[in-house]
Amino acid sequence: MLGRQAIDHHILLLLLAFIPSPVGAGELELFISQHKILQDSIRRIRKPFLPKEIIFLQSSKKRVQNFPNEKKNTGKPPILFIMLPGFAKSPKSYLNITKRIQRQAEERGVVVHAAIGSFFADIPSTLGREEVTDIVEATKSLAKESRANYEKIVLCGHSMGAFMAFDEAPKHDAFVQLGATFNSKGNLRWDGRSLASFPKPVLTMVGERDGFVRYLALADELDDVESLPSEYASIQKPVIAPLDVTHMQAADNVISEDAVKLGRSDLTSGLPLKRAQDIIAGIVADFMVASTTGPETSSVATNLKENVDETQRRLETFRKIRSSEYVEKYLENMQKRVLNIEGDGPTIYPLWHNEKVHFVYSKPQATAEGDVYIHAFPDKDLRFGMGQVSPMLSLKFKSQESVLDVLPGTKAKGPQVKAQALNEETFHEVLRMVTKEERERYLEHGKKLQFLPDKDSGWVTGVDWVNHPLEVVEVDESTRGIRSPVLHSPMEGVPPKFRGMCYMKLLTPAQAYEWIVHDSFK
């Protein structure tokens, strides 16, 4: 009898005969994911061949008394735990981590029947999110056939497996996402949803050395649940970044060939796979027990709170430098540094834009009363480094010459300061702000930054400048250069409203922080 992977391969070959070019085998999964009729057809073709596409791990009697009425013997409701694999990973890749989660939960006194699902062609996105529902229903049927009684269902997804489970998760008792986030603030490239308002308990875990989804993305999740009572949030919505754990240690620590082709890589870690999986499993087990059985004074609740508190401490500085108050002060300081004039200088007022078209038509202004109005646009479509959480800032300042012109008697301390110098100042300030361990690791192993002269030409219009990112270029194997695109307008020879402009894309403190703790190791 053909195995699951062989059947999926034959279905793919069959579909290729009916799908018009130029769709090739390598693009087929993407093509299918965008066509619901094909998704439904594949599901119907596949189902008769694979009535049990699940690895099922029934609870062991050796760890917890396992009679037909499990709750009567343990005092806690038995759980059906369903693991959903990540991109291009087979169910077998999750066998060890799932067994560890099951064992650790049962050591905490809860009966856990565990299962590992499989996606068509091992690609979670191919058949859409409805395939997760199919996996859950198949698992429930297996549990019934095996007489594995349960009262609670906990859905767990790794990486893309978690992403595809977002619609199914609210139907069940708790959700675990490993190497994934809800993108609560919408700063990442997929549609965001609020962790705080999600209707069921959710554990969000991203390893501190995760190279696929940087743990700094958890800052947005912590910000989102900040309004919740801390004791409640640490049990119902814990956000945790276990130290030294990578993305693939939640599976078998092997990056698939398909993922490598897409440019995916993990950060290095000295943590052995078994130890990393014990850490992950312990946190998942604590969450399952605490969120499904209750007592907030239990040891599992204490463990969760300690892990959440440690994550909050580690992200405290990063969250601070991304706060609106800090960024406002940064912008005011950057405009004053550009002006480089004596005394206190003018009062700076940053004006924010959420729409690019509004920013394009905006103009900074300097008044005779000593006020300078500058404009800022956080461009989520442009990212510095390898897909940073922090958006790139497009900034419209006034030039030194224009401010001196409207404020008679004001004197310059020296030439107008260039973006190159501002980038270097910001970087070294942030390097002093990171932890000692982060600084030492960066200085010893990270790719260093070289601050290149400003790119001040090649713009036909201001829109060209707006659409050009802060550049990252390879200098040598261990060094990367950054270059700011800038646009200046003179005081003469142009209409008054266009005079004295100084447009810059600068390295922000948050971007510098991300480089130091993450991007420099990619």
N, C-alpha and C positions, 0 to 999 in steps of 0.2 A: 504494500500500500504506500502511496506517495506521502511524504511528510509535508508539513505545513509550508516550509520554504519552497519545496519543489512545486507544490500546487500554486503558490503565489507566483512563482516564476513562469509557469505555464500560462496562467491567466494574463500576465503582462505580455507575453509573446503573442497570445491570441488577440489582445487588444491592439497591439501594434499593427496588426493586419488590417484593422478597420479605422485607425486614426490617421488622417491625412498628414503628409509631410508639411512642414519641416520638423514635426515633433519626433525626436529620436528617443532611444531607450533611456538615455540619461536625463531627459526632461519629462519623462512620462508621469512620474509621481506628481510633479507640479501641475501638469496638464490635467490629471485626474482630479486633483484637489480643487480645481477651479470649475469643475463641471459636475453638478449634483446628480444629473441623470446617470453619468458613468459611475459615480460613487454608489448609487442605489443598485445599479446593475451588477457591479462587482460583489456587493454584499449578498445579493441573491444567488449569484453563481457560486460563491465561496461557501455559503452556509451549509448546504447538504454534505459537502466533503468534510467539513470540520465542525462537528457538533460540540466538540470539547477542545477548544483552543487554549486551554488553561493548564498551567502547572498548579496543582492543588496540594496543599500541605495541611493535613488535618492535625488538630491539636494533639500533643503527646500526653498520654496518661502519666508518664513518668514525672512530668513537671507540675501538673495540676490535676486533681481528681476530675475525671472526664466521664460523667454519667449523663444519661439523656437530659437530665435537668441540671445543667452546669451551674446556673446561677444559685441554685439551692445549696451547692457544695462550696462555692467560693464567695458568695455574698456580692458578687459583681457580675454585671451582664456580660455574657460571652460576645466576642467580637469577630466579625468577618472582615479581614484586612485584605485589600486588593491593591497590588502593585502594578503600575502602568509604566512600561519601559520608555526610555528616551529615544532620540533619533538614531535609526540604523542599529539598534541594539535588540538582541533576541531575549526572550524570557530567561534563558539559562544564565545570562549575564547578571541577573538579579537574584539568583538562587541563594547565594551565601548571605547577602545583606538581608533578604527577606526572612531567612531562617534565624538570623541573629535578632531581628526585630521581634519575631514570634517568641523566641526563647526569653528575651529580656522582659517582654510584657508578661509572660507566664511566670517568670521569677517574681514579678510584682503582684501575682495572685489573680491574673485575668486569663481566662480561656481564650485563645486566639486561633482561629482557623485562617490560614493565609493562602493567597492565590496570586499568581503572576500572569497577567494577560499578555496577549500578543496582538500587534497591529498588522494590517495588510502590508506585506513586503518589508516589515519592520520599520515602516515610516508612519509615525502617528498622524500626520496631517493629510495623508493621501485620501482617505475616505471621509474626512470631516469628523466633527465632534460626536456625531451619532454613533460612531464605532465604539466609543467608550461605553455608551449605553448597552450596546451588544455584548461587550465584555462583561459588564456587571451582571446582566441577565444570565449569561452563560455560567458565570461563577455561582450565582444563586442556585441555578439548577444542579450544578455539581455538588454544592453543599447539601441540598435536599436529598440527592441520590446517596450521598455518603453519610446521611444522618448526622451531619455536623450542625448542631443547633446554634443559633446566634440571635442576638437581640439588637446589636448595633453593627452598622457598616462604616468602616473607615476607608476612604479612598486615598491612595497615595500615588503621586506621579513624580517621575524624575524628568527634569528638563522639559523637552517638548511633550512628554507624556503628561506632565502636570498642566501645561498650557492647554492641551486638548481636553482636559477634564474640567475646565472652569464651569461649563454649563451643567455638567452632570453632578458636580460636587454638592450643590445646595440641596439635592434630593436626599442626601445621606447624613449621617450623624457627625462626621468630622472629616476634615481634609488635610492632607500633608503634602506640601510641595517642596521637593528637594531640588536645589539648583534652579529655582524659578521664583518669580515674584508676581504679584498682581499689577505691578506698575501703577501704584495707587495715585501718584501725582501726574501720570501721563508723560513722564520725561524720557521714557524709552520708546522704541520704535513700534511697539504694538499697542493696541487700544488698552487703556487702563481701566481698572475697576477698584473700588475702595475696599481695602482690607477691613477697616473699622466697621463698615456697614454690611459686610458679607454676613448672611444669616446664620451661618454655622461656625463652630470652632475651626480655626485654621492654624496649622504650624507652618511657618515660612522659614526654611533653612537654606542658607547659601554658605558654603565653606569659605573661610578666610583666604584660601589659595585657589578658589574657583577661577579658572581661566575662561570659562564660557559666559558666566553671569557674575560680574564682579560683586563682591560682598558690599561694596559701597552703595549699591542700589538699595540696600536695606534701609538706608537713611530715609528714603521716601516712605517706606512702610512704617518706620518708627514715628515719623512725623504724622502719619495718617492716624495712628492709634493713640497719639499723645493725649487726646481729649478723653479717652476712656480711663476709668479707675485703674491704677497700676496693678493691683492684685488681680482684677478681672482680666486685664490685657495679657498678663504673664501666663495665664492658664488658657484663656479662650482664643487669644490672638498672639501667641509668642513669636517673636522675630529673633532668630538666633544665627550667629556666624561662628561655628566651631573653629577654633584655632588650628591652622596648618592643614585643614581638610580641603581636598581638591574637588572638582566637579565629578570626575569619573570614579572617585572612590565610593560614590553612592551606588556604583554598579560593580564592574570587575576591574576597574582602573585601566581599561583599554579603550582608546579612541578609535572608532570605526574608520575604515578607509574612506567612506563617503563623507564623514565629518572632516577628515583631514583635507579632502579635496575642496571643501568649503572654507578652508582656512582656520578651522577650529584647533585650539591647543589649550592645554592646561598649564597652570603655573607649577613650578617644582615644589615638592614638599619632602621633608625627611621623615614624615609619619608613615609607618608601615600600613599596608592595606588593612590587615586584620584589626589593628588598633583604631584606625580611622573608622572602620565599619562598626566597631564596638561603641565608639563615641556617638556616631549617627544613630545607631539602634537604641542606645540608652535614652537619647533625647526623644526619639519617636515613641518609645515605650512609655516614658513619663507623660508625654502629651496624651497618648491614647487613654491611659488610665485616668489622668486628671480630668480630661474633657468629657469622658463618657461615664465616669462613676461618681464624681462629685467632690468629696471632702477637700476643701482648699487648704486645710491644715496638714495634709499628708506630706510625706517625704518627697513624693513625686512633684507636688506643687512647689516645694522648696527648691528642688533641683531645677525646675523650669525657671523659677524666678532668678536664681543665681546665674543661669545661662543668659537670660534676657538682660540682666543688669550688666554682665560682662560685655555683652554686645553693645549696649548703650554707652558704656565707658569708652569702648574702642572707637565708636563712631562720633563721640561727643565733639571733637574738634572739627571733623568734616561737616557735621550738621551746623556747627556755629558759623563756619566761613561760607556756607550756602544760605544762611538766613537773610531775609530781606534787609534787616538792619545793618548787617555786616557788609553786604553787597552795596548798599547805598553809600556807606562811608568809603568803601573802596572806589566807587565811581567818582565821588567828590574829590578824593585824594588824587586819582589819576588825572582829572582835569587840571587840578592845581599843579601837579608835577609837570604836565605839558606846558602850562603857562610859564612856570618858573619865574615868578615875579616877586618883588620884595614885599614884606609885610604880610598881613593876613590874606590879602587878595580878595577877590569877589566872593559872594555867597553862591554856592553851586546848588542847583535844583535839578536832580535827575528826573526825567519823564520817561515812563515805560510804555512800550508798545507790544501788543500781543499779535497784531497783524502786520505781516511784512509790508504790504502795500501802504499802510499808514506810516510805517517807519521810513519808507522810500521817499515819501513826500514831506517828511518832517525836516525842519531846519533848526539848528541850534541858534541861540540868540544871546547877545551880551547887551545889557542896558547901562545907561549913564548913571543909574542908581546903584550900580555895583552888583547886579545880579546876572548870573550866567545860567541859562537853561540848556541842558544837554539832553540827548535822546539815546535810549538803549533798547535793543531788541534781542531777546534770547531766541536764537535760531536753533530749533530742535532738529532741523534737517541737516545741519552742519555739525560735525563732531570732530574734536581734536583727539588724536590718538586712536586707539583701537575700539571705537564705539563707546565713548565715555558717557556716563550718566549726566554729567553737567553739560548744559547746552552752550554753544559758542555765543559770545556777546558781540553784537555789532554796535559800535559806539560812535556817536556824532558829537565831537567837541568843537569848541572855538579855538582858533589859533592864538598864539601869543600876540602877534601883530594886531589882530582885530580887537583884543581886549585893551591893549595899550592905547589904541586909537580912540576908544570910547571912554577911557578913564584917564584923562590928562593928569600928569604928575606922577603916574605909576611908572615904576622903573623895573626893568628886567634884571634878574640876577645873573643871567647868562643866556645862551641860545635856548630855543624851544627844545624840550626833551623828546627824543625819538621813542617809538614803540619798542625798539630793540632794548633800550636801557630799562624801560618800564617792565618788560617781560622778565629780565634778569633780576631786577629788584624784587618783584613779586615771588619768583621762584625761590630765591634764597630766604625770603621771609617765611614762606611756608615750610621750607626744609627745616627751619628752626622750630616749627610748631608741631611737626609729627612726633611720634614717640621715639625714644632712643633706639628701640629695636628696629622700627621702620627706617629710621635714618641710617643706621649701621648696615642694614640689609641692602638699602639702595646704594650706598656708597661702595659697598663691596661687590655687589652683583648686578645692579641695575644699569641700564643704558643711560649714559649721561646726556644732558642737553647742552647744545651750543646755540647761542643766541645770534641769529644772522641779521644782517642789515635789512631794513624795511623794504618791502616791495611797493614802490611808489609810482609804478608806471604800468601801462597795458590796459588801462580802464578807458573805454569809450564813453561810458555813462556811469552814473552813481549806482545803477542797478548791477552793472558788472562787478563793481566792488562789493556790493551787498552779497552777491552770490558766490564770492570767492572765499574759501575757508582760510583760517590760520594754518599755514603750511607746515607739514612735518616732512623732512627730507633725510635720507640716509647720508651721513657724513663718512662713517666707517662702521665696522662690525659692532663696535661698542658705543657709538655716539650717534645721536640724532640731532638735526638742526631744526629750529623753529623760526619761521619768518612771518611777520605781520603784514598783511595787505593794508596799505594806508592810501588816503586820497586827500590832497590839499588843494585849496583854491586860493588864488592871489587876492590882494586887496585892490588891484587895478585891472582894468580890461575885461571885467565881468559885471553883470547886473548886480546892484547892491545886495539883493537877497542871497546871492551866491558867494559873497566875499568872505574871506577869512574862515573857511571851513577846515576842520581837521578831523577826518574820519579814520578810525582805527579798529582793528580786530586784535584785542590784547589777550594774553595768557591770564586767565582769572585765577584767583587763589584756589578755587575748587578744582579747576583743570590741572593746576600744578600739583595739588594733593593727589589726584588720581594718577598722574604720571609717576610720582614718587613711590606709591604703594602698589601700583598695578601695571600700568602700561610699559614701564621701563623694563619689565621682566618678560614681555611678549616677544 
